[in-house]
């Protein structure tokens, strides 16, 4: 059995593909899995670390306006289609799975034209352009959010699975996590992260929050600022008078699964996989969608979570320390509401999404 997975450009497309690949290998250990990406995307660095072979094609995304770059992208698209066709003939896959990003367009399309079973996985509540186009050619679409289904007009079967998450997210229990992180089990824990590089607007707002909550005996904060913002954030806190031991500031959290296990509330961006991990652990959130995400998809993700009662949303342009502090103080005074949010988050969680996707994709081979 030979399977191609393709998704690239950003970690949001790459890590779901890797998680699905790992699940396929658990179900079908003899399966040969190949990844297809570009030399410009993060996949060139990430995929080889996981031991999967990576093939490259040349393709670029299209800008929304007509320009010289658009003409170059069209030229690369035709080149990518030719290279994808060669890869299909060379590998002769039994199944092709796309997880988004323009790189998966040529390989999924060419596989479909060769009558090879194909499916795609869409992480966001607002689907990307590539997946919208591919929905007319594939047999199944695995939805990270039910809301995304209305945007796909093709003939493909739409299946709500939730988004695939790493298995290590589920391994840790709260007590163990609190001990590993040196946190106080008697205090509510707020986890703050703007992603691996941090988020300047969230960090800036958190200065006021951390100064206000410093020394409190009912709450503690674990805040990953990102390497670039770490020293500056510490300086701002010092200028404000400094903070007590209940405020932990780190440049990066190397073991996010442990941090998620410890959290009672998160202050996060609204990337699809981060939200899938939060809900799988039943962690409610204050979400600040990244305002420059393609097609504003992070706000769509955040709104979908908030409508189910598992999150509060603050837009980046309206973000202030006072706004976050008001929400945190309210939830600390009304623990029953925080508990309702936790229950709503857990209800949304799909911890077995990757296994579900892998089994349903493999089922296409038995038709």
Buried (B, 14 or more C-beta within 10 A) or exposed (E): EBBBBBBBBBBBBBBBBBBBBBBBBEEBEEBBBBBBBBEBBBBBEBBEEEEBEBBBBBBBBBEEEEEEEBEEBEEBBEBBBBBBBEBBEEBEBBBBBBBBBBBBBBBBBBBBEBEBBBBBBBBBBBBBBBBBBBBEBBBBBBBBBEBBBEBBEBEBEBBBBBBBBBBEBBEBEBEEBBEBBEBBEEBBBBBBBBBEEBBBBBBBBBBBBBBBBBEBEEBBBBBBBBEEBBEBBBEBBEEBEEBEEBBBBBBBBEEBBBBBBBBBBBBBBBBBBBBBBBBBBBBBBBBBBBEEBEEEBBBBBBBBBBEEBBBBBBEBEEBBBEBBBEBBBEBBEEEEEBEBBBBBBBEBBBBBBBBBBBEBBBEBEEE
